[in-house]
């Protein structure tokens, strides 16, 4: 559906981000297309040089990328959500968070809670290290396998 949207429109690139994943669809420059039904002309940008028509579906270039944190911090370990639910960084709204950025943790230490179907599930660290980044806002929904924290191994 996204490919068709790009193909049938005058846009050159479409980028969609959701849950830390990014999909980018862009038309190849200089491709020859054969879609006579959708070839809009903007008179303000009309020049003497001919503008190539929009590319066909088979001439679109698709790129997918993971979260930027993964690309720039490859030596870090992700703590991922083992379930779908709501992320909580503390046991109660007025309580101190389980972990904070810069804090050292050890295996088995509780790092957050995920509420699923009215059950509070404590999420424990599987490795020792230092919390580098918290990737989820408090009281926000999370998906299975979604990264929650980045840990620098000790």
N, CA, C and O atoms as a GROMACS GRO file, in nm:
protein
  616
    1UNK      N    1   0.081  -0.119   0.000
    1UNK     CA    2   0.000   0.000   0.000
    1UNK      C    3   0.086   0.126   0.000
    1UNK      O    4   0.055   0.222  -0.070
    2UNK      N    5   0.196   0.127   0.079
    2UNK     CA    6   0.284   0.243   0.081
    2UNK      C    7   0.355   0.262  -0.053
    2UNK      O    8   0.373   0.374  -0.099
    3UNK      N    9   0.394   0.152  -0.114
    3UNK     CA   10   0.461   0.159  -0.243
    3UNK      C   11   0.367   0.220  -0.347
    3UNK      O   12   0.409   0.303  -0.428
    4UNK      N   13   0.242   0.179  -0.345
    4UNK     CA   14   0.143   0.232  -0.439
    4UNK      C   15   0.123   0.381  -0.415
    4UNK      O   16   0.109   0.457  -0.511
    5UNK      N   17   0.121   0.423  -0.289
    5UNK     CA   18   0.106   0.564  -0.255
    5UNK      C   19   0.218   0.647  -0.317
    5UNK      O   20   0.193   0.751  -0.376
    6UNK      N   21   0.342   0.600  -0.303
    6UNK     CA   22   0.456   0.671  -0.360
    6UNK      C   23   0.449   0.668  -0.512
    6UNK      O   24   0.474   0.769  -0.578
    7UNK      N   25   0.415   0.552  -0.567
    7UNK     CA   26   0.410   0.537  -0.712
    7UNK      C   27   0.308   0.631  -0.776
    7UNK      O   28   0.335   0.689  -0.881
    8UNK      N   29   0.192   0.646  -0.714
    8UNK     CA   30   0.084   0.723  -0.774
    8UNK      C   31   0.085   0.870  -0.734
    8UNK      O   32  -0.006   0.944  -0.771
    9UNK      N   33   0.184   0.913  -0.659
    9UNK     CA   34   0.188   1.052  -0.615
    9UNK      C   35   0.307   1.125  -0.674
    9UNK      O   36   0.388   1.068  -0.746
   10UNK      N   37   0.315   1.252  -0.641
   10UNK     CA   38   0.425   1.335  -0.689
   10UNK      C   39   0.538   1.342  -0.587
   10UNK      O   40   0.634   1.417  -0.607
   11UNK      N   41   0.528   1.265  -0.479
   11UNK     CA   42   0.635   1.269  -0.378
   11UNK      C   43   0.753   1.183  -0.423
   11UNK      O   44   0.734   1.084  -0.494
   12UNK      N   45   0.870   1.220  -0.382
   12UNK     CA   46   0.989   1.146  -0.420
   12UNK      C   47   1.034   1.047  -0.314
   12UNK      O   48   1.106   0.952  -0.344
   13UNK      N   49   0.990   1.070  -0.190
   13UNK     CA   50   1.033   0.984  -0.080
   13UNK      C   51   0.927   0.982   0.028
   13UNK      O   52   0.864   1.083   0.057
   14UNK      N   53   0.907   0.863   0.088
   14UNK     CA   54   0.814   0.846   0.200
   14UNK      C   55   0.887   0.772   0.310
   14UNK      O   56   0.947   0.667   0.286
   15UNK      N   57   0.882   0.826   0.431
   15UNK     CA   58   0.949   0.763   0.545
   15UNK      C   59   0.846   0.746   0.657
   15UNK      O   60   0.779   0.841   0.695
   16UNK      N   61   0.834   0.622   0.709
   16UNK     CA   62   0.739   0.591   0.814
   16UNK      C   63   0.815   0.528   0.930
   16UNK      O   64   0.892   0.434   0.911
   17UNK      N   65   0.792   0.579   1.052
   17UNK     CA   66   0.857   0.524   1.172
   17UNK      C   67   0.750   0.480   1.270
   17UNK      O   68   0.650   0.549   1.291
   18UNK      N   69   0.772   0.364   1.330
   18UNK     CA   70   0.680   0.314   1.431
   18UNK      C   71   0.753   0.214   1.519
   18UNK      O   72   0.818   0.122   1.470
   19UNK      N   73   0.741   0.232   1.651
   19UNK     CA   74   0.799   0.140   1.748
   19UNK      C   75   0.948   0.115   1.724
   19UNK      O   76   0.994   0.002   1.736
   20UNK      N   77   1.021   0.220   1.690
   20UNK     CA   78   1.165   0.206   1.674
   20UNK      C   79   1.207   0.149   1.540
   20UNK      O   80   1.327   0.133   1.518
   21UNK      N   81   1.115   0.118   1.452
   21UNK     CA   82   1.148   0.068   1.319
   21UNK      C   83   1.117   0.177   1.219
   21UNK      O   84   1.026   0.257   1.239
   22UNK      N   85   1.194   0.180   1.109
   22UNK     CA   86   1.175   0.284   1.009
   22UNK      C   87   1.176   0.219   0.872
   22UNK      O   88   1.261   0.136   0.842
   23UNK      N   89   1.080   0.259   0.788
   23UNK     CA   90   1.074   0.214   0.649
   23UNK      C   91   1.082   0.339   0.562
   23UNK      O   92   1.010   0.436   0.584
   24UNK      N   93   1.170   0.336   0.465
   24UNK     CA   94   1.188   0.448   0.374
   24UNK      C   95   1.169   0.398   0.231
   24UNK      O   96   1.235   0.303   0.188
   25UNK      N   97   1.078   0.463   0.157
   25UNK     CA   98   1.053   0.427   0.017
   25UNK      C   99   1.083   0.552  -0.064
   25UNK      O  100   1.024   0.657  -0.041
   26UNK      N  101   1.176   0.541  -0.161
   26UNK     CA  102   1.206   0.657  -0.244
   26UNK      C  103   1.214   0.615  -0.390
   26UNK      O  104   1.253   0.503  -0.423
   27UNK      N  105   1.177   0.708  -0.476
   27UNK     CA  106   1.182   0.683  -0.619
   27UNK      C  107   1.326   0.697  -0.665
   27UNK      O  108   1.400   0.784  -0.618
   28UNK      N  109   1.366   0.611  -0.757
   28UNK     CA  110   1.500   0.621  -0.811
   28UNK      C  111   1.508   0.742  -0.903
   28UNK      O  112   1.416   0.766  -0.982
   29UNK      N  113   1.616   0.816  -0.894
   29UNK     CA  114   1.634   0.933  -0.979
   29UNK      C  115   1.661   0.889  -1.122
   29UNK      O  116   1.738   0.796  -1.146
   30UNK      N  117   1.597   0.956  -1.218
   30UNK     CA  118   1.622   0.929  -1.359
   30UNK      C  119   1.555   0.805  -1.413
   30UNK      O  120   1.589   0.762  -1.523
   31UNK      N  121   1.460   0.745  -1.341
   31UNK     CA  122   1.391   0.627  -1.390
   31UNK      C  123   1.286   0.667  -1.491
   31UNK      O  124   1.228   0.774  -1.481
   32UNK      N  125   1.263   0.581  -1.589
   32UNK     CA  126   1.158   0.605  -1.686
   32UNK      C  127   1.032   0.536  -1.640
   32UNK      O  128   1.035   0.416  -1.612
   33UNK      N  129   0.923   0.608  -1.633
   33UNK     CA  130   0.798   0.550  -1.590
   33UNK      C  131   0.698   0.546  -1.703
   33UNK      O  132   0.719   0.607  -1.808
   34UNK      N  133   0.589   0.475  -1.682
   34UNK     CA  134   0.488   0.469  -1.786
   34UNK      C  135   0.349   0.482  -1.725
   34UNK      O  136   0.258   0.408  -1.763
   35UNK      N  137   0.332   0.573  -1.633
   35UNK     CA  138   0.202   0.594  -1.570
   35UNK      C  139   0.144   0.725  -1.625
   35UNK      O  140   0.168   0.831  -1.568
   36UNK      N  141   0.067   0.719  -1.736
   36UNK     CA  142   0.017   0.841  -1.798
   36UNK      C  143  -0.096   0.906  -1.718
   36UNK      O  144  -0.129   1.022  -1.742
   37UNK      N  145  -0.156   0.834  -1.624
   37UNK     CA  146  -0.270   0.885  -1.551
   37UNK      C  147  -0.230   0.980  -1.439
   37UNK      O  148  -0.310   1.064  -1.397
   38UNK      N  149  -0.110   0.967  -1.390
   38UNK     CA  150  -0.072   1.048  -1.275
   38UNK      C  151   0.063   1.112  -1.300
   38UNK      O  152   0.165   1.064  -1.250
   39UNK      N  153   0.065   1.218  -1.375
   39UNK     CA  154   0.188   1.289  -1.406
   39UNK      C  155   0.163   1.438  -1.386
   39UNK      O  156   0.157   1.512  -1.485
   40UNK      N  157   0.148   1.485  -1.260
   40UNK     CA  158   0.115   1.625  -1.235
   40UNK      C  159   0.228   1.718  -1.276
   40UNK      O  160   0.345   1.682  -1.268
   41UNK      N  161   0.192   1.839  -1.318
   41UNK     CA  162   0.290   1.938  -1.359
   41UNK      C  163   0.272   2.060  -1.272
   41UNK      O  164   0.161   2.112  -1.259
   42UNK      N  165   0.380   2.106  -1.212
   42UNK     CA  166   0.377   2.227  -1.132
   42UNK      C  167   0.434   2.339  -1.217
   42UNK      O  168   0.554   2.340  -1.245
   43UNK      N  169   0.350   2.433  -1.261
   43UNK     CA  170   0.393   2.538  -1.352
   43UNK      C  171   0.497   2.629  -1.290
   43UNK      O  172   0.580   2.685  -1.362
   44UNK      N  173   0.497   2.645  -1.158
   44UNK     CA  174   0.595   2.730  -1.091
   44UNK      C  175   0.736   2.673  -1.103
   44UNK      O  176   0.834   2.747  -1.106
   45UNK      N  177   0.747   2.541  -1.109
   45UNK     CA  178   0.878   2.477  -1.116
   45UNK      C  179   0.911   2.428  -1.257
   45UNK      O  180   1.007   2.353  -1.274
   46UNK      N  181   0.834   2.467  -1.357
   46UNK     CA  182   0.857   2.422  -1.494
   46UNK      C  183   0.986   2.483  -1.547
   46UNK      O  184   1.006   2.604  -1.536
   47UNK      N  185   1.071   2.402  -1.606
   47UNK     CA  186   1.196   2.452  -1.662
   47UNK      C  187   1.211   2.399  -1.803
   47UNK      O  188   1.130   2.318  -1.848
   48UNK      N  189   1.313   2.445  -1.874
   48UNK     CA  190   1.336   2.401  -2.011
   48UNK      C  191   1.384   2.257  -2.018
   48UNK      O  192   1.360   2.188  -2.117
   49UNK      N  193   1.451   2.211  -1.913
   49UNK     CA  194   1.497   2.072  -1.911
   49UNK      C  195   1.377   1.980  -1.888
   49UNK      O  196   1.286   2.015  -1.812
   50UNK      N  197   1.377   1.866  -1.952
   50UNK     CA  198   1.264   1.774  -1.934
   50UNK      C  199   1.277   1.701  -1.800
   50UNK      O  200   1.386   1.661  -1.760
   51UNK      N  201   1.165   1.686  -1.733
   51UNK     CA  202   1.160   1.617  -1.606
   51UNK      C  203   1.116   1.475  -1.631
   51UNK      O  204   1.015   1.453  -1.698
   52UNK      N  205   1.189   1.375  -1.578
   52UNK     CA  206   1.148   1.237  -1.603
   52UNK      C  207   1.014   1.208  -1.535
   52UNK      O  208   0.987   1.260  -1.427
   53UNK      N  209   0.931   1.127  -1.598
   53UNK     CA  210   0.802   1.090  -1.537
   53UNK      C  211   0.824   1.004  -1.413
   53UNK      O  212   0.934   0.952  -1.393
   54UNK      N  213   0.721   0.990  -1.328
   54UNK     CA  214   0.738   0.909  -1.208
   54UNK      C  215   0.771   0.764  -1.242
   54UNK      O  216   0.726   0.713  -1.345
   55UNK      N  217   0.851   0.697  -1.157
   55UNK     CA  218   0.892   0.560  -1.186
   55UNK      C  219   0.777   0.460  -1.169
   55UNK      O  220   0.679   0.486  -1.100
   56UNK      N  221   0.793   0.346  -1.235
   56UNK     CA  222   0.698   0.236  -1.218
   56UNK      C  223   0.724   0.169  -1.085
   56UNK      O  224   0.827   0.193  -1.021
   57UNK      N  225   0.630   0.085  -1.043
   57UNK     CA  226   0.639   0.014  -0.916
   57UNK      C  227   0.768  -0.067  -0.906
   57UNK      O  228   0.829  -0.071  -0.799
   58UNK      N  229   0.812  -0.130  -1.014
   58UNK     CA  230   0.931  -0.213  -1.009
   58UNK      C  231   1.060  -0.131  -1.008
   58UNK      O  232   1.169  -0.188  -1.003
   59UNK      N  233   1.048   0.001  -1.013
   59UNK     CA  234   1.167   0.086  -1.013
   59UNK      C  235   1.181   0.163  -0.883
   59UNK      O  236   1.260   0.257  -0.874
   60UNK      N  237   1.104   0.126  -0.782
   60UNK     CA  238   1.115   0.191  -0.653
   60UNK      C  239   1.223   0.124  -0.569
   60UNK      O  240   1.244   0.003  -0.577
   61UNK      N  241   1.289   0.203  -0.491
   61UNK     CA  242   1.396   0.154  -0.404
   61UNK      C  243   1.342   0.156  -0.262
   61UNK      O  244   1.292   0.259  -0.216
   62UNK      N  245   1.352   0.044  -0.192
   62UNK     CA  246   1.299   0.035  -0.056
   62UNK      C  247   1.413   0.006   0.040
   62UNK      O  248   1.495  -0.083   0.017
   63UNK      N  249   1.418   0.083   0.148
   63UNK     CA  250   1.520   0.062   0.250
   63UNK      C  251   1.453   0.056   0.386
   63UNK      O  252   1.363   0.136   0.414
   64UNK      N  253   1.495  -0.038   0.469
   64UNK     CA  254   1.444  -0.043   0.606
   64UNK      C  255   1.561  -0.029   0.701
   64UNK      O  256   1.672  -0.075   0.674
   65UNK      N  257   1.534   0.036   0.812
   65UNK     CA  258   1.637   0.057   0.912
   65UNK      C  259   1.579   0.031   1.049
   65UNK      O  260   1.461   0.056   1.072
   66UNK      N  261   1.662  -0.017   1.139
   66UNK     CA  262   1.620  -0.036   1.277
   66UNK      C  263   1.635   0.094   1.353
   66UNK      O  264   1.658   0.198   1.291
   67UNK      N  265   1.623   0.092   1.481
   67UNK     CA  266   1.639   0.213   1.561
   67UNK      C  267   1.778   0.272   1.545
   67UNK      O  268   1.876   0.199   1.527
   68UNK      N  269   1.786   0.404   1.550
   68UNK     CA  270   1.915   0.470   1.535
   68UNK      C  271   2.012   0.430   1.646
   68UNK      O  272   2.133   0.427   1.624
   69UNK      N  273   1.961   0.400   1.762
   69UNK     CA  274   2.047   0.361   1.874
   69UNK      C  275   2.125   0.235   1.840
   69UNK      O  276   2.241   0.222   1.881
   70UNK      N  277   2.066   0.143   1.769
   70UNK     CA  278   2.136   0.021   1.733
   70UNK      C  279   2.249   0.050   1.636
   70UNK      O  280   2.357  -0.009   1.647
   71UNK      N  281   2.227   0.141   1.544
   71UNK     CA  282   2.327   0.169   1.442
   71UNK      C  283   2.449   0.238   1.501
   71UNK      O  284   2.562   0.212   1.458
   72UNK      N  285   2.429   0.326   1.599
   72UNK     CA  286   2.540   0.402   1.652
   72UNK      C  287   2.604   0.339   1.775
   72UNK      O  288   2.718   0.373   1.809
   73UNK      N  289   2.534   0.250   1.843
   73UNK     CA  290   2.584   0.193   1.967
   73UNK      C  291   2.580   0.040   1.959
   73UNK      O  292   2.505  -0.024   2.033
   74UNK      N  293   2.659  -0.017   1.870
   74UNK     CA  294   2.650  -0.160   1.845
   74UNK      C  295   2.706  -0.244   1.960
   74UNK      O  296   2.671  -0.361   1.971
   75UNK      N  297   2.791  -0.188   2.045
   75UNK     CA  298   2.849  -0.265   2.154
   75UNK      C  299   2.755  -0.274   2.274
   75UNK      O  300   2.786  -0.342   2.372
   76UNK      N  301   2.642  -0.206   2.268
   76UNK     CA  302   2.549  -0.204   2.380
   76UNK      C  303   2.453  -0.321   2.371
   76UNK      O  304   2.424  -0.373   2.263
   77UNK      N  305   2.403  -0.362   2.488
   77UNK     CA  306   2.308  -0.474   2.497
   77UNK      C  307   2.169  -0.415   2.521
   77UNK      O  308   2.152  -0.324   2.603
   78UNK      N  309   2.071  -0.466   2.449
   78UNK     CA  310   1.933  -0.421   2.466
   78UNK      C  311   1.861  -0.510   2.566
   78UNK      O  312   1.874  -0.632   2.564
   79UNK      N  313   1.784  -0.448   2.654
   79UNK     CA  314   1.690  -0.522   2.738
   79UNK      C  315   1.557  -0.507   2.664
   79UNK      O  316   1.506  -0.395   2.649
   80UNK      N  317   1.501  -0.620   2.618
   80UNK     CA  318   1.380  -0.616   2.537
   80UNK      C  319   1.258  -0.659   2.618
   80UNK      O  320   1.268  -0.735   2.715
   81UNK      N  321   1.144  -0.609   2.576
   81UNK     CA  322   1.019  -0.645   2.642
   81UNK      C  323   0.983  -0.789   2.610
   81UNK      O  324   0.979  -0.827   2.493
   82UNK      N  325   0.956  -0.871   2.712
   82UNK     CA  326   0.919  -1.010   2.687
   82UNK      C  327   0.769  -1.026   2.658
   82UNK      O  328   0.722  -1.138   2.638
   83UNK      N  329   0.695  -0.914   2.657
   83UNK     CA  330   0.550  -0.923   2.638
   83UNK      C  331   0.494  -0.788   2.593
   83UNK      O  332   0.563  -0.687   2.596
   84UNK      N  333   0.370  -0.790   2.552
   84UNK     CA  334   0.296  -0.669   2.520
   84UNK      C  335   0.235  -0.618   2.650
   84UNK      O  336   0.182  -0.696   2.728
   85UNK      N  337   0.242  -0.488   2.673
   85UNK     CA  338   0.184  -0.434   2.794
   85UNK      C  339   0.217  -0.287   2.810
   85UNK      O  340   0.247  -0.218   2.713
   86UNK      N  341   0.212  -0.239   2.934
   86UNK     CA  342   0.242  -0.100   2.965
   86UNK      C  343   0.368  -0.096   3.050
   86UNK      O  344   0.378  -0.166   3.151
   87UNK      N  345   0.464  -0.012   3.010
   87UNK     CA  346   0.594   0.001   3.076
   87UNK      C  347   0.583   0.097   3.194
   87UNK      O  348   0.529   0.206   3.182
   88UNK      N  349   0.636   0.053   3.309
   88UNK     CA  350   0.646   0.140   3.426
   88UNK      C  351   0.788   0.133   3.480
   88UNK      O  352   0.842   0.024   3.500
   89UNK      N  353   0.848   0.250   3.502
   89UNK     CA  354   0.986   0.253   3.550
   89UNK      C  355   0.999   0.246   3.701
   89UNK      O  356   1.110   0.233   3.754
   90UNK      N  357   0.886   0.254   3.774
   90UNK     CA  358   0.887   0.248   3.920
   90UNK      C  359   0.770   0.162   3.969
   90UNK      O  360   0.673   0.143   3.896
   91UNK      N  361   0.780   0.111   4.092
   91UNK     CA  362   0.672   0.027   4.144
   91UNK      C  363   0.543   0.103   4.175
   91UNK      O  364   0.436   0.042   4.185
   92UNK      N  365   0.552   0.235   4.190
   92UNK     CA  366   0.434   0.318   4.217
   92UNK      C  367   0.460   0.456   4.156
   92UNK      O  368   0.575   0.493   4.135
   93UNK      N  369   0.354   0.533   4.129
   93UNK     CA  370   0.373   0.665   4.067
   93UNK      C  371   0.463   0.759   4.147
   93UNK      O  372   0.535   0.840   4.088
   94UNK      N  373   0.461   0.750   4.280
   94UNK     CA  374   0.542   0.839   4.362
   94UNK      C  375   0.673   0.775   4.409
   94UNK      O  376   0.746   0.835   4.488
   95UNK      N  377   0.702   0.654   4.362
   95UNK     CA  378   0.823   0.582   4.404
   95UNK      C  379   0.942   0.616   4.314
   95UNK      O  380   0.927   0.665   4.202
   96UNK      N  381   1.060   0.588   4.366
   96UNK     CA  382   1.185   0.608   4.292
   96UNK      C  383   1.193   0.502   4.181
   96UNK      O  384   1.154   0.388   4.203
   97UNK      N  385   1.244   0.538   4.061
   97UNK     CA  386   1.257   0.440   3.952
   97UNK      C  387   1.348   0.324   3.991
   97UNK      O  388   1.439   0.339   4.072
   98UNK      N  389   1.321   0.208   3.933
   98UNK     CA  390   1.405   0.090   3.958
   98UNK      C  391   1.550   0.118   3.918
   98UNK      O  392   1.642   0.085   3.993
   99UNK      N  393   1.570   0.178   3.800
   99UNK     CA  394   1.704   0.210   3.752
   99UNK      C  395   1.703   0.348   3.687
   99UNK      O  396   1.600   0.397   3.641
  100UNK      N  397   1.821   0.409   3.685
  100UNK     CA  398   1.837   0.539   3.621
  100UNK      C  399   1.959   0.534   3.531
  100UNK      O  400   2.046   0.448   3.547
  101UNK      N  401   1.967   0.627   3.436
  101UNK     CA  402   2.081   0.635   3.345
  101UNK      C  403   2.209   0.652   3.426
  101UNK      O  404   2.216   0.735   3.516
  102UNK      N  405   2.309   0.573   3.392
  102UNK     CA  406   2.438   0.576   3.460
  102UNK      C  407   2.451   0.477   3.574
  102UNK      O  408   2.561   0.455   3.625
  103UNK      N  409   2.340   0.417   3.615
  103UNK     CA  410   2.341   0.323   3.728
  103UNK      C  411   2.396   0.188   3.684
  103UNK      O  412   2.368   0.141   3.574
  104UNK      N  413   2.475   0.125   3.771
  104UNK     CA  414   2.526  -0.010   3.748
  104UNK      C  415   2.419  -0.109   3.790
  104UNK      O  416   2.353  -0.091   3.892
  105UNK      N  417   2.402  -0.215   3.710
  105UNK     CA  418   2.305  -0.320   3.742
  105UNK      C  419   2.373  -0.455   3.736
  105UNK      O  420   2.482  -0.469   3.682
  106UNK      N  421   2.306  -0.555   3.793
  106UNK     CA  422   2.360  -0.691   3.792
  106UNK      C  423   2.250  -0.787   3.748
  106UNK      O  424   2.132  -0.751   3.753
  107UNK      N  425   2.285  -0.908   3.705
  107UNK     CA  426   2.183  -1.004   3.661
  107UNK      C  427   2.082  -1.032   3.772
  107UNK      O  428   2.119  -1.047   3.889
  108UNK      N  429   1.955  -1.038   3.734
  108UNK     CA  430   1.848  -1.065   3.830
  108UNK      C  431   1.790  -0.940   3.893
  108UNK      O  432   1.688  -0.948   3.962
  109UNK      N  433   1.852  -0.825   3.872
  109UNK     CA  434   1.802  -0.700   3.929
  109UNK      C  435   1.681  -0.653   3.850
  109UNK      O  436   1.683  -0.653   3.726
  110UNK      N  437   1.575  -0.612   3.918
  110UNK     CA  438   1.454  -0.562   3.852
  110UNK      C  439   1.486  -0.425   3.791
  110UNK      O  440   1.539  -0.336   3.858
  111UNK      N  441   1.453  -0.410   3.661
  111UNK     CA  442   1.480  -0.283   3.592
  111UNK      C  443   1.351  -0.206   3.561
  111UNK      O  444   1.356  -0.084   3.541
  112UNK      N  445   1.236  -0.276   3.557
  112UNK     CA  446   1.108  -0.210   3.530
  112UNK      C  447   0.995  -0.308   3.554
  112UNK      O  448   1.018  -0.424   3.588
  113UNK      N  449   0.873  -0.260   3.534
  113UNK     CA  450   0.754  -0.344   3.541
  113UNK      C  451   0.679  -0.330   3.410
  113UNK      O  452   0.672  -0.220   3.353
  114UNK      N  453   0.623  -0.440   3.362
  114UNK     CA  454   0.533  -0.433   3.248
  114UNK      C  455   0.399  -0.490   3.293
  114UNK      O  456   0.388  -0.605   3.336
  115UNK      N  457   0.297  -0.404   3.283
  115UNK     CA  458   0.162  -0.446   3.320
  115UNK      C  459   0.096  -0.509   3.198
  115UNK      O  460   0.087  -0.447   3.092
  116UNK      N  461   0.050  -0.632   3.215
  116UNK     CA  462  -0.020  -0.702   3.109
  116UNK      C  463  -0.143  -0.769   3.168
  116UNK      O  464  -0.131  -0.853   3.257
  117UNK      N  465  -0.258  -0.732   3.120
  117UNK     CA  466  -0.386  -0.789   3.167
  117UNK      C  467  -0.400  -0.776   3.318
  117UNK      O  468  -0.437  -0.871   3.388
  118UNK      N  469  -0.370  -0.657   3.368
  118UNK     CA  470  -0.382  -0.622   3.510
  118UNK      C  471  -0.283  -0.696   3.601
  118UNK      O  472  -0.297  -0.691   3.723
  119UNK      N  473  -0.185  -0.762   3.543
  119UNK     CA  474  -0.078  -0.827   3.621
  119UNK      C  475   0.050  -0.747   3.606
  119UNK      O  476   0.086  -0.707   3.496
  120UNK      N  477   0.118  -0.723   3.718
  120UNK     CA  478   0.244  -0.649   3.717
  120UNK      C  479   0.358  -0.750   3.708
  120UNK      O  480   0.378  -0.831   3.799
  121UNK      N  481   0.433  -0.745   3.597
  121UNK     CA  482   0.543  -0.838   3.572
  121UNK      C  483   0.676  -0.765   3.588
  121UNK      O  484   0.705  -0.672   3.513
  122UNK      N  485   0.757  -0.807   3.685
  122UNK     CA  486   0.888  -0.747   3.705
  122UNK      C  487   0.983  -0.797   3.596
  122UNK      O  488   0.992  -0.918   3.573
  123UNK      N  489   1.052  -0.706   3.531
  123UNK     CA  490   1.149  -0.741   3.427
  123UNK      C  491   1.287  -0.729   3.489
  123UNK      O  492   1.324  -0.625   3.543
  124UNK      N  493   1.363  -0.839   3.480
  124UNK     CA  494   1.496  -0.843   3.542
  124UNK      C  495   1.605  -0.834   3.437
  124UNK      O  496   1.588  -0.879   3.323
  125UNK      N  497   1.717  -0.777   3.476
  125UNK     CA  498   1.834  -0.770   3.389
  125UNK      C  499   1.894  -0.909   3.375
  125UNK      O  500   1.898  -0.986   3.471
  126UNK      N  501   1.942  -0.940   3.256
  126UNK     CA  502   2.005  -1.070   3.232
  126UNK      C  503   2.157  -1.059   3.230
  126UNK      O  504   2.226  -1.160   3.222
  127UNK      N  505   2.208  -0.937   3.238
  127UNK     CA  506   2.352  -0.914   3.233
  127UNK      C  507   2.389  -0.800   3.327
  127UNK      O  508   2.303  -0.722   3.366
  128UNK      N  509   2.515  -0.792   3.362
  128UNK     CA  510   2.561  -0.679   3.444
  128UNK      C  511   2.613  -0.570   3.352
  128UNK      O  512   2.659  -0.596   3.241
  129UNK      N  513   2.606  -0.448   3.400
  129UNK     CA  514   2.654  -0.336   3.322
  129UNK      C  515   2.598  -0.205   3.373
  129UNK      O  516   2.548  -0.196   3.485
  130UNK      N  517   2.609  -0.103   3.288
  130UNK     CA  518   2.566   0.032   3.323
  130UNK      C  519   2.452   0.073   3.230
  130UNK      O  520   2.463   0.056   3.109
  131UNK      N  521   2.344   0.127   3.285
  131UNK     CA  522   2.231   0.175   3.206
  131UNK      C  523   2.278   0.298   3.127
  131UNK      O  524   2.320   0.398   3.186
  132UNK      N  525   2.270   0.290   2.995
  132UNK     CA  526   2.313   0.400   2.909
  132UNK      C  527   2.193   0.483   2.863
  132UNK      O  528   2.201   0.605   2.853
  133UNK      N  529   2.081   0.415   2.834
  133UNK     CA  530   1.965   0.487   2.783
  133UNK      C  531   1.837   0.412   2.817
  133UNK      O  532   1.832   0.289   2.812
  134UNK      N  533   1.733   0.486   2.852
  134UNK     CA  534   1.599   0.432   2.871
  134UNK      C  535   1.523   0.468   2.744
  134UNK      O  536   1.507   0.586   2.712
  135UNK      N  537   1.477   0.368   2.670
  135UNK     CA  538   1.420   0.389   2.537
  135UNK      C  539   1.268   0.408   2.536
  135UNK      O  540   1.211   0.436   2.431
  136UNK      N  541   1.203   0.392   2.651
  136UNK     CA  542   1.057   0.399   2.658
  136UNK      C  543   1.016   0.499   2.766
  136UNK      O  544   1.079   0.507   2.872
  137UNK      N  545   0.911   0.576   2.738
  137UNK     CA  546   0.858   0.668   2.838
  137UNK      C  547   0.772   0.592   2.938
  137UNK      O  548   0.710   0.491   2.905
  138UNK      N  549   0.769   0.643   3.059
  138UNK     CA  550   0.690   0.581   3.164
  138UNK      C  551   0.541   0.580   3.127
  138UNK      O  552   0.489   0.678   3.072
  139UNK      N  553   0.474   0.469   3.159
  139UNK     CA  554   0.329   0.450   3.138
  139UNK      C  555   0.291   0.446   2.990
  139UNK      O  556   0.176   0.476   2.955
  140UNK      N  557   0.384   0.411   2.903
  140UNK     CA  558   0.356   0.400   2.760
  140UNK      C  559   0.347   0.253   2.721
  140UNK      O  560   0.411   0.168   2.784
  141UNK      N  561   0.267   0.220   2.618
  141UNK     CA  562   0.256   0.081   2.574
  141UNK      C  563   0.384   0.033   2.507
  141UNK      O  564   0.454   0.110   2.441
  142UNK      N  565   0.414  -0.095   2.524
  142UNK     CA  566   0.529  -0.158   2.460
  142UNK      C  567   0.484  -0.285   2.389
  142UNK      O  568   0.382  -0.344   2.424
  143UNK      N  569   0.559  -0.325   2.289
  143UNK     CA  570   0.531  -0.445   2.212
  143UNK      C  571   0.630  -0.555   2.250
  143UNK      O  572   0.736  -0.527   2.308
  144UNK      N  573   0.597  -0.678   2.218
  144UNK     CA  574   0.688  -0.791   2.240
  144UNK      C  575   0.817  -0.767   2.162
  144UNK      O  576   0.812  -0.736   2.043
  145UNK      N  577   0.930  -0.780   2.228
  145UNK     CA  578   1.060  -0.766   2.162
  145UNK      C  579   1.106  -0.622   2.148
  145UNK      O  580   1.215  -0.599   2.096
  146UNK      N  581   1.028  -0.526   2.191
  146UNK     CA  582   1.067  -0.385   2.180
  146UNK      C  583   1.179  -0.355   2.278
  146UNK      O  584   1.169  -0.392   2.395
  147UNK      N  585   1.286  -0.290   2.234
  147UNK     CA  586   1.394  -0.252   2.325
  147UNK      C  587   1.346  -0.152   2.431
  147UNK      O  588   1.279  -0.054   2.399
  148UNK      N  589   1.382  -0.179   2.557
  148UNK     CA  590   1.344  -0.092   2.668
  148UNK      C  591   1.461  -0.011   2.721
  148UNK      O  592   1.447   0.108   2.752
  149UNK      N  593   1.577  -0.076   2.730
  149UNK     CA  594   1.696  -0.013   2.784
  149UNK      C  595   1.817  -0.050   2.698
  149UNK      O  596   1.816  -0.153   2.630
  150UNK      N  597   1.921   0.035   2.702
  150UNK     CA  598   2.051   0.000   2.646
  150UNK      C  599   2.149  -0.008   2.762
  150UNK      O  600   2.157   0.083   2.846
  151UNK      N  601   2.224  -0.118   2.766
  151UNK     CA  602   2.319  -0.143   2.873
  151UNK      C  603   2.459  -0.158   2.816
  151UNK      O  604   2.480  -0.229   2.718
  152UNK      N  605   2.553  -0.089   2.879
  152UNK     CA  606   2.694  -0.106   2.845
  152UNK      C  607   2.747  -0.218   2.933
  152UNK      O  608   2.752  -0.203   3.056
  153UNK      N  609   2.788  -0.330   2.873
  153UNK     CA  610   2.831  -0.444   2.954
  153UNK      C  611   2.949  -0.410   3.045
  153UNK      O  612   3.037  -0.332   3.008
  154UNK      N  613   2.950  -0.469   3.164
  154UNK     CA  614   3.059  -0.446   3.260
  154UNK      C  615   3.166  -0.551   3.246
  154UNK      O  616   3.265  -0.548   3.319
   0.00000   0.00000   0.00000
